[in-house]
Amino acid sequence: MNNIARSLRRKTEDGRQKTNIRSPSSILCPPYSVLRTLSSVRGVVLIAVLWCCALIMWFAFQISAQTRLMGEDRIHSIRDSQALYLAIGGCYEALARMGQAPPLHMDQTADLNWQPDGRPRIVEYKSGIAVVIIESEEIKVNVNSVQEVQLRQVLQRAGADEMTSEMLADRILDFIDADDITRPQGMEKNEYIKAGLNYIPFNGPLTGLDQLLLVPGVSHQLFYGYDRGIDERMRETPEVFQDIVIPARNSLFSLLTIYGGNVNLPLDNEEQQESVLKLTSWKPGGLYRILSFGKSANGPPSVGIWLTVRFVSIGEKPYQILSRKVM
């Protein structure tokens, strides 16, 4: 019995072993379902790899764009700093030349003799240039003491039409005068509140000429000039003044002042203006406006500095700085 049981057990184990053994063909040629599963897995892996590559490229583009923008901002900041220091250098050049005697020959170039005649002087440095303009404040109209008629003339000279000049003249005078009585086309405290402005009229003299921009209707374009930087001063060497924004000669900025007692508008004829400016010279106690614009040799932007100085002619420093502003 034991022998019979052993023989049956052996046959059973042999049968199990036979059923577990695969043929070589079954190993080399897996079933179709297995192939389809492997193919789908490979497709998913490929898509995942492509998606990862696209994500990496997107991050790379973002980092590159951000780095480029940071680099451009850095370059812009460097050029801006260079232009500022060039403008400061132009101011010092003008201050050092205050008090020069008028030239003996009228054909002498402006760069050799600096007078407050409104002509641009070009100072060249290794890192760029500075364009300097010096004018007398006494030939400009004092906005704090001007009458309505003269103020309208100034506004029309700056480019405003007749109706606009009447309105702006009333608003400017309401902004300066001490009373709260509204002019026909002006604005006082109540009108400023109704307009939603977070300030009210000064009801006193201006302490800075650019405070005119607080008057409703006085735009930057009107204040600095509709033809800003394009006049007879720049026609000889227009390439030098490229990218330099200089206030126009016929602008509120150039025609008005808060100093002196002049209330009459300068002559309109350009030839007469030139003849008057050529006779302008330094006077002890006189007030002068110095505009210095620096431009880096590497490109824009340009930076302007606006000084108001008094020529004292005595002492270690022949000048007294009354105001300074970066434009």
Kinemage of the C-alpha trace (Angstrom):
@kinemage 1
@onewidth
@group {chain A} dominant
@subgroup {mainchain}
@vectorlist {calphas} color= white
{ca met a 1} P 0.000 0.000 0.000
{ca asn a 2} L 2.766 2.359 0.811
{ca asn a 3} L 4.452 1.659 -2.510
{ca ile a 4} L 1.215 2.283 -4.373
{ca ala a 5} L 0.680 5.593 -2.554
{ca arg a 6} L 4.206 6.698 -3.281
{ca ser a 7} L 3.842 5.940 -6.974
{ca leu a 8} L 0.567 7.878 -7.183
{ca arg a 9} L 2.155 10.860 -5.409
{ca arg a 10} L 5.053 10.878 -7.863
{ca lys a 11} L 2.717 10.846 -10.832
{ca thr a 12} L 0.747 13.728 -9.373
{ca glu a 13} L 3.885 15.832 -8.759
{ca asp a 14} L 5.169 15.024 -12.254
{ca gly a 15} L 1.868 16.228 -13.694
{ca arg a 16} L 2.017 19.443 -11.778
{ca gln a 17} L 5.539 20.104 -12.980
{ca lys a 18} L 4.521 19.468 -16.565
{ca thr a 19} L 1.653 21.899 -16.331
{ca asn a 20} L 3.955 24.664 -14.914
{ca ile a 21} L 6.608 24.366 -17.631
{ca arg a 22} L 6.160 26.878 -20.526
{ca ser a 23} L 7.284 26.290 -23.986
{ca pro a 24} L 9.909 28.611 -25.546
{ca ser a 25} L 7.381 29.903 -28.039
{ca ser a 26} L 5.035 30.993 -25.261
{ca ile a 27} L 7.842 32.942 -23.636
{ca leu a 28} L 8.950 34.664 -26.884
{ca cys a 29} L 5.406 35.481 -27.980
{ca pro a 30} L 3.353 36.795 -25.034
{ca pro a 31} L -0.405 36.998 -25.368
{ca tyr a 32} L -2.081 39.985 -27.142
{ca ser a 33} L -3.534 41.331 -23.901
{ca val a 34} L -0.049 41.589 -22.420
{ca leu a 35} L 1.238 43.446 -25.481
{ca arg a 36} L -1.646 45.890 -25.339
{ca thr a 37} L -0.986 46.557 -21.656
{ca leu a 38} L 2.727 47.192 -22.305
{ca ser a 39} L 1.885 49.544 -25.194
{ca ser a 40} L -0.521 51.582 -23.084
{ca val a 41} L 2.025 51.834 -20.276
{ca arg a 42} L 4.672 53.060 -22.713
{ca gly a 43} L 2.257 55.697 -24.065
{ca val a 44} L 1.529 56.994 -20.588
{ca val a 45} L 5.234 57.157 -19.783
{ca leu a 46} L 5.946 59.014 -23.052
{ca ile a 47} L 3.211 61.552 -22.369
{ca ala a 48} L 4.504 62.053 -18.840
{ca val a 49} L 8.039 62.580 -20.130
{ca leu a 50} L 6.863 65.089 -22.752
{ca trp a 51} L 4.777 66.933 -20.199
{ca cys a 52} L 7.758 67.151 -17.840
{ca cys a 53} L 9.933 68.456 -20.684
{ca ala a 54} L 7.334 71.093 -21.567
{ca leu a 55} L 7.067 72.126 -17.930
{ca ile a 56} L 10.842 72.441 -17.652
{ca met a 57} L 10.961 74.539 -20.850
{ca trp a 58} L 8.170 76.798 -19.544
{ca phe a 59} L 10.044 77.366 -16.288
{ca ala a 60} L 13.215 78.058 -18.265
{ca phe a 61} L 11.433 80.663 -20.431
{ca gln a 62} L 9.940 82.326 -17.365
{ca ile a 63} L 13.293 82.507 -15.606
{ca ser a 64} L 14.931 83.806 -18.791
{ca ala a 65} L 12.293 86.509 -19.291
{ca gln a 66} L 12.484 87.578 -15.651
{ca thr a 67} L 16.261 87.693 -15.784
{ca arg a 68} L 16.139 89.763 -18.983
{ca leu a 69} L 13.672 92.231 -17.461
{ca met a 70} L 15.796 92.524 -14.330
{ca gly a 71} L 18.821 93.151 -16.521
{ca glu a 72} L 16.993 95.855 -18.505
{ca asp a 73} L 15.828 97.525 -15.293
{ca arg a 74} L 19.373 97.404 -14.003
{ca ile a 75} L 20.731 98.959 -17.214
{ca his a 76} L 18.013 101.634 -17.113
{ca ser a 77} L 18.884 102.448 -13.516
{ca ile a 78} L 22.594 102.718 -14.347
{ca arg a 79} L 21.909 105.044 -17.293
{ca asp a 80} L 19.566 107.123 -15.153
{ca ser a 81} L 22.267 107.509 -12.507
{ca gln a 82} L 24.851 108.442 -15.137
{ca ala a 83} L 22.507 111.064 -16.620
{ca leu a 84} L 21.844 112.519 -13.165
{ca tyr a 85} L 25.555 112.923 -12.414
{ca leu a 86} L 26.111 114.458 -15.857
{ca ala a 87} L 23.331 116.966 -15.160
{ca ile a 88} L 24.924 117.786 -11.800
{ca gly a 89} L 28.218 118.324 -13.594
{ca gly a 90} L 26.483 120.729 -15.973
{ca cys a 91} L 25.126 122.690 -13.005
{ca tyr a 92} L 28.602 123.037 -11.529
{ca glu a 93} L 29.937 124.170 -14.902
{ca ala a 94} L 27.303 126.920 -14.991
{ca leu a 95} L 27.909 127.990 -11.397
{ca ala a 96} L 31.651 128.151 -12.013
{ca arg a 97} L 31.138 130.482 -14.987
{ca met a 98} L 28.736 132.915 -13.316
{ca gly a 99} L 29.887 136.508 -13.637
{ca gln a 100} L 31.776 136.165 -16.911
{ca ala a 101} L 32.068 139.429 -18.815
{ca pro a 102} L 30.091 139.706 -22.069
{ca pro a 103} L 32.045 138.597 -25.142
{ca leu a 104} L 33.892 141.282 -27.105
{ca his a 105} L 32.885 139.713 -30.406
{ca met a 106} L 29.251 138.772 -30.988
{ca asp a 107} L 30.291 135.875 -33.240
{ca gln a 108} L 32.057 134.143 -30.354
{ca thr a 109} L 30.671 130.646 -29.788
{ca ala a 110} L 28.336 130.169 -26.845
{ca asp a 111} L 30.516 127.445 -25.318
{ca leu a 112} L 33.410 129.865 -24.800
{ca asn a 113} L 31.469 132.530 -22.934
{ca trp a 114} L 28.536 131.687 -20.701
{ca gln a 115} L 25.874 134.380 -20.379
{ca pro a 116} L 22.244 134.103 -19.155
{ca asp a 117} L 20.922 134.424 -22.691
{ca gly a 118} L 18.907 131.206 -22.985
{ca arg a 119} L 21.303 129.637 -25.469
{ca pro a 120} L 22.209 125.966 -24.888
{ca arg a 121} L 25.773 125.157 -23.854
{ca ile a 122} L 27.023 121.625 -24.473
{ca val a 123} L 29.517 120.141 -22.032
{ca glu a 124} L 31.131 116.923 -23.169
{ca tyr a 125} L 32.310 114.236 -20.766
{ca lys a 126} L 33.732 110.775 -21.340
{ca ser a 127} L 30.502 109.161 -20.160
{ca gly a 128} L 28.084 111.512 -21.949
{ca ile a 129} L 27.049 115.136 -22.334
{ca ala a 130} L 25.280 117.862 -20.385
{ca val a 131} L 23.179 120.540 -22.073
{ca val a 132} L 23.002 123.711 -19.955
{ca ile a 133} L 20.621 126.658 -20.438
{ca ile a 134} L 20.813 129.818 -18.297
{ca glu a 135} L 18.086 132.469 -18.308
{ca ser a 136} L 17.307 135.561 -16.266
{ca glu a 137} L 14.235 135.275 -14.052
{ca glu a 138} L 13.685 139.030 -14.332
{ca ile a 139} L 12.549 138.876 -17.976
{ca lys a 140} L 9.810 136.364 -17.095
{ca val a 141} L 6.303 137.190 -15.885
{ca asn a 142} L 5.742 136.828 -12.147
{ca val a 143} L 2.628 134.668 -11.826
{ca asn a 144} L 2.075 135.809 -8.233
{ca ser a 145} L 1.608 139.470 -9.204
{ca val a 146} L 0.403 139.315 -12.818
{ca gln a 147} L -2.922 140.833 -13.826
{ca glu a 148} L -5.644 138.924 -15.643
{ca val a 149} L -4.999 140.490 -19.049
{ca gln a 150} L -1.277 139.703 -19.026
{ca leu a 151} L -1.941 136.183 -17.734
{ca arg a 152} L -4.302 135.521 -20.643
{ca gln a 153} L -1.611 136.709 -23.045
{ca val a 154} L 0.894 134.312 -21.471
{ca leu a 155} L -1.558 131.403 -21.761
{ca gln a 156} L -2.266 132.210 -25.403
{ca arg a 157} L 1.459 132.457 -26.123
{ca ala a 158} L 1.813 128.989 -24.572
{ca gly a 159} L -0.765 127.581 -26.999
{ca ala a 160} L -4.156 127.920 -25.293
{ca asp a 161} L -7.033 129.335 -27.339
{ca glu a 162} L -8.917 132.460 -26.265
{ca met a 163} L -11.723 130.693 -24.365
{ca thr a 164} L -9.328 128.301 -22.620
{ca ser a 165} L -7.013 131.152 -21.661
{ca glu a 166} L -9.905 133.037 -20.017
{ca met a 167} L -10.942 129.979 -18.022
{ca leu a 168} L -7.405 129.079 -16.932
{ca ala a 169} L -6.588 132.682 -16.028
{ca asp a 170} L -9.598 132.788 -13.679
{ca arg a 171} L -8.651 129.447 -12.131
{ca ile a 172} L -5.014 130.429 -11.608
{ca leu a 173} L -5.950 133.739 -10.023
{ca asp a 174} L -8.524 132.009 -7.768
{ca phe a 175} L -5.835 129.532 -6.781
{ca ile a 176} L -3.493 132.353 -5.708
{ca asp a 177} L -5.680 135.157 -4.344
{ca ala a 178} L -6.559 135.249 -0.651
{ca asp a 179} L -10.344 135.541 -0.979
{ca asp a 180} L -12.918 132.774 -1.495
{ca ile a 181} L -14.890 134.659 -4.144
{ca thr a 182} L -15.124 132.592 -7.308
{ca arg a 183} L -14.371 134.356 -10.585
{ca pro a 184} L -16.755 133.877 -13.548
{ca gln a 185} L -14.858 130.817 -14.850
{ca gly a 186} L -12.719 130.148 -11.812
{ca met a 187} L -12.716 127.575 -9.014
{ca glu a 188} L -12.514 128.047 -5.264
{ca lys a 189} L -12.652 125.648 -2.323
{ca asn a 190} L -16.221 124.422 -2.883
{ca glu a 191} L -15.576 123.663 -6.563
{ca tyr a 192} L -12.431 121.692 -5.675
{ca ile a 193} L -14.420 119.600 -3.188
{ca lys a 194} L -17.205 118.985 -5.729
{ca ala a 195} L -14.606 117.931 -8.307
{ca gly a 196} L -13.316 115.269 -5.888
{ca leu a 197} L -9.866 116.817 -5.500
{ca asn a 198} L -8.013 116.056 -2.279
{ca tyr a 199} L -6.628 119.593 -1.983
{ca ile a 200} L -7.929 123.158 -2.080
{ca pro a 201} L -6.531 126.416 -3.503
{ca phe a 202} L -3.455 127.897 -1.844
{ca asn a 203} L -5.071 131.308 -1.376
{ca gly a 204} L -1.551 132.671 -1.309
{ca pro a 205} L 1.480 133.127 -3.570
{ca leu a 206} L 3.054 130.081 -5.170
{ca thr a 207} L 6.319 128.897 -3.666
{ca gly a 208} L 7.221 126.795 -6.714
{ca leu a 209} L 6.351 127.395 -10.345
{ca asp a 210} L 5.427 123.752 -10.945
{ca gln a 211} L 2.604 124.173 -8.404
{ca leu a 212} L 0.638 125.536 -11.359
{ca leu a 213} L 0.071 121.898 -12.304
{ca leu a 214} L -2.294 121.698 -9.319
{ca val a 215} L -4.677 124.107 -11.040
{ca pro a 216} L -7.385 122.078 -12.828
{ca gly a 217} L -6.903 122.405 -16.588
{ca val a 218} L -3.164 123.155 -16.532
{ca ser a 219} L -1.689 120.025 -18.115
{ca his a 220} L 1.937 118.942 -18.372
{ca gln a 221} L 1.727 119.543 -22.105
{ca leu a 222} L 0.636 123.149 -21.632
{ca phe a 223} L 3.066 123.757 -18.766
{ca tyr a 224} L 6.188 122.404 -20.508
{ca gly a 225} L 5.183 123.246 -24.070
{ca tyr a 226} L 3.286 121.758 -26.988
{ca asp a 227} L 6.444 121.821 -29.144
{ca arg a 228} L 8.670 120.840 -26.230
{ca gly a 229} L 12.347 120.756 -27.153
{ca ile a 230} L 11.803 121.834 -30.780
{ca asp a 231} L 12.778 125.439 -31.428
{ca glu a 232} L 15.530 127.506 -32.996
{ca arg a 233} L 17.936 126.646 -30.172
{ca met a 234} L 18.223 123.027 -31.295
{ca arg a 235} L 18.196 123.314 -35.078
{ca glu a 236} L 21.948 123.632 -35.523
{ca thr a 237} L 22.806 120.309 -33.856
{ca pro a 238} L 19.544 118.317 -33.576
{ca glu a 239} L 21.362 115.010 -33.040
{ca val a 240} L 22.823 116.299 -29.759
{ca phe a 241} L 19.354 116.987 -28.365
{ca gln a 242} L 17.920 113.615 -29.310
{ca asp a 243} L 16.242 111.939 -26.296
{ca ile a 244} L 16.622 115.171 -24.265
{ca val a 245} L 13.284 116.740 -23.307
{ca ile a 246} L 13.728 120.502 -22.915
{ca pro a 247} L 10.762 122.773 -22.111
{ca ala a 248} L 9.717 124.877 -25.082
{ca arg a 249} L 10.628 128.541 -25.163
{ca asn a 250} L 6.930 129.498 -25.467
{ca ser a 251} L 5.611 127.491 -22.528
{ca leu a 252} L 4.275 128.389 -19.106
{ca phe a 253} L 7.476 126.992 -17.644
{ca ser a 254} L 9.641 129.294 -19.759
{ca leu a 255} L 7.423 132.393 -19.660
{ca leu a 256} L 6.476 132.498 -15.968
{ca thr a 257} L 8.341 132.800 -12.689
{ca ile a 258} L 7.635 133.342 -8.996
{ca tyr a 259} L 10.479 135.849 -8.597
{ca gly a 260} L 10.954 139.464 -9.572
{ca gly a 261} L 8.410 142.132 -10.345
{ca asn a 262} L 7.967 141.846 -14.090
{ca val a 263} L 4.346 141.489 -15.239
{ca asn a 264} L 4.813 142.241 -18.956
{ca leu a 265} L 5.074 139.513 -21.544
{ca pro a 266} L 8.369 139.452 -23.502
{ca leu a 267} L 8.376 140.414 -27.165
{ca asp a 268} L 6.860 137.882 -29.527
{ca asn a 269} L 9.182 138.536 -32.452
{ca glu a 270} L 12.009 135.973 -32.419
{ca glu a 271} L 14.562 138.387 -33.881
{ca gln a 272} L 13.749 140.979 -31.209
{ca gln a 273} L 13.986 138.293 -28.556
{ca glu a 274} L 17.394 137.245 -29.845
{ca ser a 275} L 18.653 140.837 -29.802
{ca val a 276} L 17.473 141.266 -26.206
{ca leu a 277} L 19.015 137.988 -25.087
{ca lys a 278} L 22.352 138.853 -26.652
{ca leu a 279} L 22.521 141.960 -24.462
{ca thr a 280} L 21.725 139.966 -21.327
{ca ser a 281} L 24.644 139.691 -18.926
{ca trp a 282} L 25.298 138.859 -15.303
{ca lys a 283} L 24.131 141.473 -12.819
{ca pro a 284} L 24.996 141.489 -9.094
{ca gly a 285} L 21.911 140.535 -7.130
{ca gly a 286} L 20.184 139.175 -10.243
{ca leu a 287} L 18.112 135.982 -10.211
{ca tyr a 288} L 18.817 133.300 -12.786
{ca arg a 289} L 17.403 129.947 -13.826
{ca ile a 290} L 19.840 127.149 -14.653
{ca leu a 291} L 18.584 124.102 -16.528
{ca ser a 292} L 21.002 121.205 -16.932
{ca phe a 293} L 20.121 118.049 -18.845
{ca gly a 294} L 22.408 115.023 -18.703
{ca lys a 295} L 22.438 112.195 -21.232
{ca ser a 296} L 24.606 109.104 -20.922
{ca ala a 297} L 26.678 107.974 -23.883
{ca asn a 298} L 25.052 104.561 -23.477
{ca gly a 299} L 21.602 105.906 -24.330
{ca pro a 300} L 18.414 107.273 -22.722
{ca pro a 301} L 16.918 108.266 -20.397
{ca ser a 302} L 17.991 111.843 -19.853
{ca val a 303} L 17.681 113.670 -16.529
{ca gly a 304} L 17.161 117.387 -15.964
{ca ile a 305} L 17.995 119.585 -12.971
{ca trp a 306} L 16.397 122.972 -12.404
{ca leu a 307} L 18.211 125.530 -10.229
{ca thr a 308} L 17.217 129.048 -9.247
{ca val a 309} L 20.237 131.037 -8.108
{ca arg a 310} L 21.105 134.560 -7.054
{ca phe a 311} L 24.344 136.085 -8.349
{ca val a 312} L 25.990 137.795 -5.354
{ca ser a 313} L 29.401 138.410 -7.006
{ca ile a 314} L 31.269 138.544 -3.683
{ca gly a 315} L 32.586 135.983 -1.230
{ca glu a 316} L 33.962 132.512 -1.802
{ca lys a 317} L 30.833 131.464 -3.694
{ca pro a 318} L 29.489 134.063 -6.129
{ca tyr a 319} L 26.034 132.542 -5.994
{ca gln a 320} L 23.215 131.604 -3.637
{ca ile a 321} L 20.994 128.637 -4.534
{ca leu a 322} L 17.340 129.486 -3.850
{ca ser a 323} L 15.748 126.276 -5.123
{ca arg a 324} L 16.701 123.011 -6.788
{ca lys a 325} L 14.598 120.326 -8.387
{ca val a 326} L 15.144 117.168 -10.442
{ca met a 327} L 12.840 117.397 -13.436
